[in-house]
Each structure stands twice: as structure tokens, then as C-alpha cells.
Amino acid sequence: DEEKMKVIRNDPMTDLALLQSSNAVPYYIGLSEKIVPLKGEQIFAIGFPFGKAKDFGSSDSSITPGHVTNLSGPNNDITQFRMTNALQPGNSGGPVIDTDGKLVGVSVATAAYKYYLEKKGVLPQNINYAIKSSMLNIFLTSGGINAIYKKNYSNLSQPEMLNKIDKAVVYLECWTTDERAA
């Protein structure tokens, strides 16, 4: 189902955008109340690696387990954290969930593989980044939007919880001819 969505606000520094749908949203993911996730914490990245392209992608999202390995991003960027979850083009903007089913981050980037190969002579492994949910909360509240924190999955097994959360994840393609848009 294709839909043109309205960009409510965007932040090029964090690569976040808030989109408005004309459709009802029956599912959502509660935002974590943690300022930052913990190093070593198990997390799950949900997204559409390589999009929905028939040659590489899938019409179904993927849930990828991993761990938080560092509480900052490239060049000590405090808006991000590093994680081992595998990310591919198509994962960007996808939720990163903790074991309680709360959003702790938004997938944003992988290591600059070409740079590492040229400058260091190695291909990095398991170096991927997410925007911290605390930054998402600042982005939302500064725009007058209150985040939703309450969502309880304590009565579900981990696979049941992840499958329920997965229903809140939608595939987006961004097409614009406006150079000022996100």
C-alpha cells in the first residue's frame, strides 16, 4: 500500500524525520525511559535489509539480534551508540529494541567500510550505529510531541514480544525532488 506522507519535521544532524500518515496507526513501540542503553545489553534491530527488492530484499522485515558495544558513535558522537546488530541499506530508520520491548535507538549507519579498507587495510566487522532514544525524545518533545513510554510485554515470550513489535514497523521509501526535504 503506497501512501504519500507529510514531513512534519526533520533534523539533518541526527538524521531523524517525523512523518504524518493519513492512515490510522494500530501499533506502536514504547520509547525506553533509559537515557542510554547499557554496554553489553542485548538489543534487536528491525528493518528491511536491501529494501523490498526482489533480488536481495524481502517483503517481510528482519529482526537481527546484537549487543550494545559502545555508548558513542563515530568520532565520539554522543547522539549515537555502537552495536553489533547487522545492518544493511534498508535498515536505516528502523527501530532498535531492548529485551523489554522498548525502543532504545534508531538504526542510522554502518562503519565506513571503504575508509577502513583504504586507511587501515581491514574490513570492519559488526560496527554499526543507532541514534539514542534519548535524542529521539528530545527531537519529539522539542516539536511539541509527547513520546509514549508505556507498553507492557511481560506476559509474552521474547519471540512473541518481537513479533508483536514487528507489526509496528513499516517499510518506507523516500523519494523527493525538493532538495530541502529530509
Secondary structure, DSSP 8 states (H G I E B T S, - for coil): -----EEEEEETTTTEEEEE-SS-------B---SS--TT-EEEEEE-TTTT-TTT--SS-EEEEEEEEESS-GGG-TTEEEE-S---TT-TT-EEEETTS-EEEEEEEE--HHHHHHHHSS---S-EEEEEHHHHHHHHHTTT---------TTS-HHHHHHHHHTT--------S-TT--
